[in-house]
Amino acid sequence: MNMTTGEIDPRRPWIRDARDAPGEMNWVQTLLNPLGGSPKLHFTRAWTFSFMGRLLLYAVPAFTAFVVGIAGMKSDAWNAPVNLFIFTVPALLVPFALFTLLTEYTSFVGHSRRLADAKRPAWLAVIVLVPMILGLAAYTAGTSMGAAQHRQLNAPPAAKVESETKKGEANSEAPAKTGARKQRQRRGPPGPPQSERQAAVAAGMGMGLPVWWLTSFGVMIWSLLWVARLPNGGEGRIRTGSDLTPEEILAGD
């Protein structure tokens, strides 16, 4: 079988490996079945779908809310907090959060199949779960810190005095410190006081999201520069594109 340019897909003349033919891609298998293998072009299409879905589901609602806010229209319903599992997100970002959780699994499946097809250890696909794991760990640590800080700031005065006494502080300093804390609490925009759960969630998201973003960026670089460039069937050199036929690979091109 000696393939020539344009024989596989006339609309994509650069595809020269029949395994990469877009018409042969099974989206259900590629995204949901961790068993089996996927050639590089099928993996790249699935990865692009996940990435663009996350980008659009975040950017479009956020930009729309920004424009609506500038126009002076009410957007309270869009920004209303919604409890999603252990997270609290604005209502307009609920589709983004659900899609992100779904694509964590599909990304693991896609990487596992791509690595298996390229005859690399499929267990390396767990790398794509590292951002979520580290983000959850940071979120958990943040919620504990936020809850503890909220309890400390809102403890009854007697408990504050007792706590300060155990630390060796003079009882005369306790009322002054308590008054200073109350004064600090009164600062800021008016509104109902923040509950302990709200404080914990806010602190958790503040720690978890940056960790998730940074580690996700590192995983993205790994996926694009190594996983997506692995040769089909594990034969040939690591390179971009589908520009070699199986015969040319076997010939050492």
LUMTI-498673 format. One record per residue (C-alpha): residue in one letter; x, y, z; residue number from 0. Coordinates in steps of 0.2 Angstrom, whole numbers, always signed. Layout:
# residues N
{site "a",{X,Y,Z},NUM}
...
# end
This chain:
# residues 253
{site "m",{+0,+0,+0},0}
{site "n",{+9,+16,-6},1}
{site "m",{-2,+31,-1},2}
{site "t",{+0,+48,-10},3}
{site "t",{-5,+65,-4},4}
{site "g",{-24,+68,-5},5}
{site "e",{-28,+49,-6},6}
{site "i",{-35,+48,+12},7}
{site "d",{-45,+64,+13},8}
{site "p",{-45,+77,-1},9}
{site "r",{-49,+91,+11},10}
{site "r",{-34,+87,+21},11}
{site "p",{-20,+83,+10},12}
{site "w",{-7,+83,+24},13}
{site "i",{-15,+67,+31},14}
{site "r",{-5,+52,+24},15}
{site "d",{-7,+39,+37},16}
{site "a",{-24,+30,+36},17}
{site "r",{-25,+28,+54},18}
{site "d",{-27,+47,+56},19}
{site "a",{-42,+48,+44},20}
{site "p",{-55,+59,+53},21}
{site "g",{-69,+49,+46},22}
{site "e",{-63,+34,+55},23}
{site "m",{-64,+42,+72},24}
{site "n",{-76,+35,+85},25}
{site "w",{-79,+50,+97},26}
{site "v",{-88,+39,+110},27}
{site "q",{-73,+27,+111},28}
{site "t",{-60,+41,+110},29}
{site "l",{-68,+50,+124},30}
{site "l",{-76,+37,+136},31}
{site "n",{-67,+20,+133},32}
{site "p",{-50,+19,+142},33}
{site "l",{-46,+2,+134},34}
{site "g",{-39,+3,+116},35}
{site "g",{-28,+15,+107},36}
{site "s",{-31,+32,+97},37}
{site "p",{-19,+38,+84},38}
{site "k",{-12,+55,+85},39}
{site "l",{-25,+65,+75},40}
{site "h",{-40,+58,+84},41}
{site "f",{-31,+62,+101},42}
{site "t",{-28,+80,+95},43}
{site "r",{-46,+82,+89},44}
{site "a",{-53,+76,+106},45}
{site "w",{-40,+87,+116},46}
{site "t",{-45,+102,+105},47}
{site "f",{-63,+99,+109},48}
{site "s",{-60,+98,+128},49}
{site "f",{-49,+114,+128},50}
{site "m",{-61,+125,+117},51}
{site "g",{-76,+119,+127},52}
{site "r",{-68,+125,+143},53}
{site "l",{-62,+141,+135},54}
{site "l",{-79,+146,+128},55}
{site "l",{-89,+140,+143},56}
{site "y",{-79,+152,+154},57}
{site "a",{-75,+166,+142},58}
{site "v",{-92,+169,+134},59}
{site "p",{-102,+170,+150},60}
{site "a",{-89,+180,+159},61}
{site "f",{-88,+193,+145},62}
{site "t",{-106,+194,+143},63}
{site "a",{-108,+197,+162},64}
{site "f",{-95,+211,+160},65}
{site "v",{-104,+219,+146},66}
{site "v",{-121,+218,+155},67}
{site "g",{-113,+226,+170},68}
{site "i",{-106,+240,+160},69}
{site "a",{-123,+243,+153},70}
{site "g",{-131,+245,+170},71}
{site "m",{-142,+230,+168},72}
{site "k",{-145,+218,+183},73}
{site "s",{-136,+202,+184},74}
{site "d",{-139,+197,+201},75}
{site "a",{-146,+180,+196},76}
{site "w",{-131,+176,+185},77}
{site "n",{-119,+179,+200},78}
{site "a",{-130,+170,+213},79}
{site "p",{-119,+157,+221},80}
{site "v",{-123,+139,+217},81}
{site "n",{-117,+124,+227},82}
{site "l",{-109,+111,+216},83}
{site "f",{-103,+96,+225},84}
{site "i",{-90,+104,+237},85}
{site "f",{-88,+120,+227},86}
{site "t",{-98,+136,+226},87}
{site "v",{-98,+144,+209},88}
{site "p",{-108,+158,+201},89}
{site "a",{-123,+153,+192},90}
{site "l",{-116,+158,+175},91}
{site "l",{-101,+147,+177},92}
{site "v",{-111,+131,+182},93}
{site "p",{-109,+124,+164},94}
{site "f",{-91,+127,+164},95}
{site "a",{-88,+118,+181},96}
{site "l",{-98,+103,+175},97}
{site "f",{-90,+102,+158},98}
{site "t",{-73,+104,+167},99}
{site "l",{-77,+89,+178},100}
{site "l",{-83,+79,+164},101}
{site "t",{-67,+82,+153},102}
{site "e",{-56,+78,+167},103}
{site "y",{-61,+60,+164},104}
{site "t",{-62,+61,+145},105}
{site "s",{-44,+69,+145},106}
{site "f",{-38,+54,+156},107}
{site "v",{-46,+42,+143},108}
{site "g",{-39,+51,+128},109}
{site "h",{-21,+51,+135},110}
{site "s",{-22,+33,+141},111}
{site "r",{-27,+28,+123},112}
{site "r",{-14,+39,+115},113}
{site "l",{+0,+32,+126},114}
{site "a",{-6,+14,+123},115}
{site "d",{-7,+16,+104},116}
{site "a",{+11,+23,+104},117}
{site "k",{+17,+9,+115},118}
{site "r",{+21,+20,+130},119}
{site "p",{+15,+16,+148},120}
{site "a",{-3,+20,+148},121}
{site "w",{-2,+23,+167},122}
{site "l",{+6,+40,+163},123}
{site "a",{-11,+46,+159},124}
{site "v",{-13,+49,+178},125}
{site "i",{-3,+65,+175},126}
{site "v",{-18,+74,+168},127}
{site "l",{-27,+71,+185},128}
{site "v",{-13,+79,+195},129}
{site "p",{-20,+97,+193},130}
{site "m",{-37,+92,+200},131}
{site "i",{-29,+82,+214},132}
{site "l",{-17,+96,+219},133}
{site "g",{-31,+109,+217},134}
{site "l",{-43,+99,+229},135}
{site "a",{-29,+97,+241},136}
{site "a",{-26,+116,+241},137}
{site "y",{-45,+119,+242},138}
{site "t",{-46,+108,+257},139}
{site "a",{-32,+116,+266},140}
{site "g",{-39,+133,+261},141}
{site "t",{-56,+129,+268},142}
{site "s",{-49,+123,+285},143}
{site "m",{-39,+140,+286},144}
{site "g",{-54,+150,+281},145}
{site "a",{-66,+142,+294},146}
{site "a",{-53,+143,+308},147}
{site "q",{-50,+162,+304},148}
{site "h",{-69,+165,+304},149}
{site "r",{-71,+156,+321},150}
{site "q",{-57,+166,+328},151}
{site "l",{-64,+183,+322},152}
{site "n",{-82,+179,+328},153}
{site "a",{-78,+170,+344},154}
{site "p",{-88,+176,+360},155}
{site "p",{-78,+189,+370},156}
{site "a",{-76,+178,+385},157}
{site "a",{-68,+164,+374},158}
{site "k",{-57,+177,+367},159}
{site "v",{-51,+183,+384},160}
{site "e",{-48,+165,+390},161}
{site "s",{-38,+161,+374},162}
{site "e",{-28,+177,+376},163}
{site "t",{-25,+173,+395},164}
{site "k",{-18,+156,+390},165}
{site "k",{-6,+164,+379},166}
{site "g",{+1,+174,+393},167}
{site "e",{-7,+191,+388},168}
{site "a",{-13,+203,+401},169}
{site "n",{-32,+204,+404},170}
{site "s",{-32,+222,+402},171}
{site "e",{-26,+221,+383},172}
{site "a",{-41,+209,+379},173}
{site "p",{-54,+223,+378},174}
{site "a",{-43,+234,+367},175}
{site "k",{-40,+220,+355},176}
{site "t",{-58,+214,+355},177}
{site "g",{-63,+232,+351},178}
{site "a",{-50,+233,+337},179}
{site "r",{-56,+217,+329},180}
{site "k",{-74,+224,+330},181}
{site "q",{-69,+240,+322},182}
{site "r",{-60,+230,+308},183}
{site "q",{-75,+220,+306},184}
{site "r",{-86,+235,+303},185}
{site "r",{-75,+241,+288},186}
{site "g",{-80,+237,+271},187}
{site "p",{-96,+237,+261},188}
{site "p",{-112,+235,+270},189}
{site "g",{-121,+218,+270},190}
{site "p",{-125,+203,+280},191}
{site "p",{-110,+195,+289},192}
{site "q",{-101,+181,+280},193}
{site "s",{-105,+163,+287},194}
{site "e",{-92,+151,+292},195}
{site "r",{-96,+140,+276},196}
{site "q",{-95,+155,+265},197}
{site "a",{-78,+161,+272},198}
{site "a",{-71,+143,+271},199}
{site "v",{-77,+141,+253},200}
{site "a",{-70,+158,+248},201}
{site "a",{-53,+154,+256},202}
{site "g",{-53,+137,+248},203}
{site "m",{-56,+143,+230},204}
{site "g",{-43,+157,+233},205}
{site "m",{-30,+143,+236},206}
{site "g",{-37,+129,+225},207}
{site "l",{-40,+138,+208},208}
{site "p",{-22,+146,+206},209}
{site "v",{-14,+129,+210},210}
{site "w",{-26,+121,+197},211}
{site "w",{-23,+134,+184},212}
{site "l",{-4,+133,+185},213}
{site "t",{-2,+114,+185},214}
{site "s",{-15,+113,+171},215}
{site "f",{-4,+124,+160},216}
{site "g",{+11,+112,+164},217}
{site "v",{+0,+97,+159},218}
{site "m",{-5,+106,+143},219}
{site "i",{+13,+108,+138},220}
{site "w",{+17,+90,+141},221}
{site "s",{+1,+84,+131},222}
{site "l",{+5,+95,+116},223}
{site "l",{+24,+93,+115},224}
{site "w",{+25,+75,+119},225}
{site "v",{+9,+65,+120},226}
{site "a",{+2,+72,+104},227}
{site "r",{+18,+70,+94},228}
{site "l",{+21,+52,+98},229}
{site "p",{+21,+41,+82},230}
{site "n",{+6,+30,+78},231}
{site "g",{+9,+12,+83},232}
{site "g",{+25,+17,+92},233}
{site "e",{+35,+16,+75},234}
{site "g",{+45,+31,+69},235}
{site "r",{+51,+47,+77},236}
{site "i",{+42,+59,+88},237}
{site "r",{+36,+73,+77},238}
{site "t",{+21,+84,+73},239}
{site "g",{+8,+80,+59},240}
{site "s",{+3,+65,+50},241}
{site "d",{+15,+67,+35},242}
{site "l",{+22,+49,+34},243}
{site "t",{+14,+33,+27},244}
{site "p",{+17,+17,+37},245}
{site "e",{+29,+11,+22},246}
{site "e",{+39,+27,+24},247}
{site "i",{+40,+24,+43},248}
{site "l",{+46,+6,+41},249}
{site "a",{+59,+12,+28},250}
{site "g",{+66,+24,+41},251}
{site "d",{+60,+41,+35},252}
# end
